[in-house]
Amino acid sequence: MSTNHSTSLAWYERVVWRRRFTCEARGFYRFGPTILRYGDPFGFFDSSGERPDIDYMVVLPRLYELSA
């Protein structure tokens, strides 16, 4: 799954993007690395970088209570 976000920031400003996932199947999922592209608003000076951080999520089956 790939998602693109875009925004403009002033000096010393930062942004946080949060993601919501719908997990329809159990399993072991890996997220990352993140590729960053940045530059000036006119496209004269573009650059890119990569955040090698990798995170994992384990999705377990839904638990149901058994009736007695």
C-alpha positions, 0 to 999 in steps of 0.5 A: 500500500502506497500513500502520498501526502503533500504539504507546505511548511514554514520555518521550524514548522512540522507536521504529523500524519496518522494512518488508520488501517483496516485489517481484514486478515490475521497475520504479521505486517511490516511497515516501512521504510519511508521515502521522503521527497522535499524541495522548494515550491517552484521545483528548482531544488528537489531532494529525497531521503529515506527513513529506514525505520521499520515497524511491525504489527501482529493482527490476531483473530477476533475473540468471541465469548462462549455461552455457558 
